[in-house]
Amino acid sequence: RYEVHSITGDGRCLFRSLAVSRSLSELGERLPEEEELVEADILRSAAVDELLERREETEWFIEGDFDEYCLRMRGPAQWGGEPEILMLTHVLASPISVFMLSNNGGLNNIGVYGEEYSPEAQYDDLAVLFHGAGHYEALRVLN
């Protein structure tokens, strides 16, 4: 069972979703909006830094010029996606689960990134809901 936490579609939705998911995991509640935005921007920057640090192993899966991509991704309105999710598993030392809505209204887990961190994960329940068309929302795992 999951609880969906709506995220504004402002170009930061992936990063905000993960900031919310992390806050819910650590604190049991969302941060105030201003702090959420700051955390989202910190996560964005960390994801790009990690891409650059792992350039030899990541450059091949970035479409177009790698340096231009990284420069664009530093902007606050650039949508994050699979490369950033993967990099954030390293930054957060935790797996990140990605879900989509199924035809029956439930959720399908479409991927878990960073499973290698599962045994000693800093956060064991980071999850996002991908709506397609580049939009993400935060999910909270309910036990």
VMD Tcl script that draws the C-alpha trace (Angstrom):
set ca {
  {0.00 0.00 0.00}
  {1.14 3.48 -0.86}
  {0.24 7.09 -0.26}
  {0.68 9.47 -3.22}
  {2.04 12.95 -2.47}
  {1.31 15.45 -5.24}
  {4.22 17.38 -6.71}
  {4.02 20.58 -8.73}
  {5.06 20.16 -12.38}
  {7.74 22.86 -12.37}
  {10.67 20.98 -13.91}
  {11.84 19.88 -10.46}
  {9.24 17.15 -10.01}
  {11.65 14.20 -9.96}
  {13.94 15.92 -7.48}
  {11.05 17.23 -5.38}
  {9.49 13.77 -5.36}
  {12.67 12.29 -4.00}
  {13.08 15.11 -1.48}
  {9.54 14.40 -0.26}
  {10.07 10.64 -0.24}
  {13.26 11.08 1.78}
  {11.59 13.49 4.21}
  {8.70 11.09 4.73}
  {11.19 8.28 5.36}
  {13.28 10.31 7.83}
  {10.71 12.56 9.53}
  {7.35 11.00 8.74}
  {6.16 14.25 7.14}
  {6.85 16.65 4.28}
  {9.15 19.59 4.67}
  {7.77 23.12 4.27}
  {7.62 24.07 0.58}
  {10.64 26.39 0.66}
  {12.81 23.67 2.24}
  {11.45 21.12 -0.21}
  {12.59 23.33 -3.11}
  {16.05 23.75 -1.59}
  {16.35 19.98 -1.06}
  {15.21 19.34 -4.64}
  {17.87 21.69 -5.99}
  {20.53 20.05 -3.78}
  {19.52 16.63 -5.14}
  {19.63 17.94 -8.72}
  {23.12 19.33 -8.23}
  {24.29 16.11 -6.56}
  {22.90 14.02 -9.44}
  {24.77 16.10 -12.02}
  {27.96 16.02 -9.94}
  {27.64 12.22 -9.78}
  {27.13 12.01 -13.56}
  {30.33 13.99 -14.05}
  {32.21 11.90 -11.50}
  {31.10 8.70 -13.23}
  {31.54 10.09 -16.73}
  {33.42 7.07 -18.07}
  {30.59 4.74 -17.13}
  {27.66 7.09 -17.88}
  {28.53 9.14 -20.94}
  {27.40 6.43 -23.35}
  {23.76 6.51 -22.21}
  {23.32 10.29 -22.42}
  {21.82 11.45 -25.72}
  {23.76 14.24 -27.40}
  {26.77 16.04 -26.01}
  {27.48 14.94 -22.42}
  {28.84 18.29 -21.24}
  {25.89 20.21 -22.71}
  {23.48 17.73 -21.10}
  {25.08 18.24 -17.68}
  {25.04 22.01 -18.10}
  {21.32 21.95 -19.05}
  {20.51 19.63 -16.14}
  {21.85 22.19 -13.67}
  {18.97 24.51 -14.65}
  {15.96 24.42 -12.29}
  {13.38 23.75 -15.01}
  {15.06 20.74 -16.67}
  {13.21 17.49 -16.20}
  {15.14 14.70 -14.56}
  {14.79 11.10 -15.65}
  {16.43 7.72 -15.59}
  {20.07 8.94 -15.56}
  {19.36 11.20 -12.59}
  {17.47 8.48 -10.71}
  {20.41 6.14 -11.17}
  {22.90 8.78 -10.01}
  {20.79 9.59 -6.96}
  {20.88 5.97 -5.84}
  {24.65 6.47 -5.48}
  {24.31 9.87 -3.82}
  {21.72 8.61 -1.32}
  {23.25 5.12 -1.01}
  {19.74 3.72 -1.33}
  {17.56 2.01 -3.90}
  {14.82 4.03 -5.59}
  {11.64 2.31 -6.79}
  {9.71 3.70 -9.73}
  {6.02 2.92 -10.14}
  {3.37 3.63 -12.78}
  {-0.40 3.42 -12.58}
  {-1.79 0.15 -13.91}
  {-4.95 -0.20 -16.00}
  {-6.91 -1.38 -12.95}
  {-5.98 1.69 -10.91}
  {-3.26 -0.01 -8.88}
  {0.48 0.54 -9.10}
  {3.06 -1.44 -11.02}
  {6.69 -1.38 -9.96}
  {8.47 -0.72 -13.26}
  {11.97 -0.68 -11.84}
  {14.19 -0.56 -8.81}
  {17.42 1.35 -9.28}
  {20.40 0.88 -6.98}
  {19.41 -2.51 -5.60}
  {23.05 -3.04 -4.66}
  {22.44 -0.66 -1.74}
  {19.52 -2.69 -0.33}
  {21.35 -4.54 2.46}
  {22.74 -1.36 4.06}
  {20.47 1.28 2.51}
  {20.34 4.64 4.20}
  {16.67 4.84 3.15}
  {14.80 1.63 2.50}
  {11.61 2.99 1.01}
  {12.37 5.75 -1.51}
  {9.72 5.57 -4.21}
  {8.30 7.76 -6.97}
  {5.25 7.50 -9.20}
  {5.97 8.16 -12.88}
  {2.96 9.45 -14.81}
  {4.63 9.53 -18.20}
  {5.25 12.75 -20.10}
  {8.07 13.48 -17.64}
  {6.03 13.95 -14.43}
  {6.80 12.31 -11.08}
  {5.09 12.34 -7.71}
  {6.30 11.04 -4.35}
  {5.13 7.75 -2.92}
  {5.15 6.76 0.71}
  {5.25 3.06 1.45}
  {2.65 2.16 4.10}
  {3.32 -0.93 6.16}
}
mol new
graphics top color blue
foreach p $ca { graphics top sphere $p radius 0.5 }
foreach p [lrange $ca 0 end-1] q [lrange $ca 1 end] { graphics top cylinder $p $q radius 0.2 }
display resetview
